[in-house]
Amino acid sequence: MGDTINMGAYIPWGKLVEIAYAMYKQNPTAPQTPTDFPEDWERVANLTMTPSLESIREREFAGFIAQSKSNPQLQTVVIRGTESKLDWLMDVEFLLETFREVPGSGKTERGFTNLYRTMMVEYADASIPTQSLIAQLDTVPAGTRLVVTGHSLGSSLATLHAFLAGSKKIDVELITFASPRVGDSNFVEAFRELNIPNTRIFNHPDIVPRVPMEVAGFRHLEPGIEINSALYPIKHSIPCYHAMSTYMYVMGDTQADISACRSGQAALASASQG
């Protein structure tokens, strides 16, 4: 990680992702705007997705769209990561299929892509009809700057959404945390050709950014920014390597809650000082 990279610049986007997780825990289908929602943002809509397995389909809260109060031309799409059992099942297909939404753009992971296609926008203003997230891009006002962000599974969905937005000439930026590989080399090249600003942050010991494997034809959007929780008082465990709170802590968020992932020795020292 180079000295010129200001990791603190990405903490506000990570906080928005953490809010999406908290909203899901509040209500997994239709949460309200929480009291700690950032003051400079107004929630425009909730996002839902519908993971499925054969005849089982469950609509879930996936994230939200918010508009900046200080700059009405700035919007963000925030997508949480894996939570439910069906989310996990959708994650592990690891097969490539054509991303037909943008002709000639290569192939993307089937589970991520099918889940992205189910995403819907449910507006806070009930007078506005619900529509698909894909169709919503055609209603984005001219001059809008869009920042799409997510963690884990949400990073995959965010990548597909930012790519589709860029293909429609929307001014879009992508910021992801712990993203798995999303598509093949042709998809990566098509994304690069759109000149979409892209920040992909990954934790060195986290296994999620290592899948799906390159031998299966998958590639990462490059470059990535590596952080390393092994250099911090974080438990050596797969869930803690991947946790959004770990990413926030290592990036420098002094308010990050790593109580569940603080290493035993560090937790003991902290308790003795309390």
Summary of the structure (lengths in Angstrom):
residues: 274
radius of gyration: 18.2
end to end distance: 33.3
largest distance: 60.1
contacts: 906
relative contact order: 0.13
helix: 36%
strand: 25%
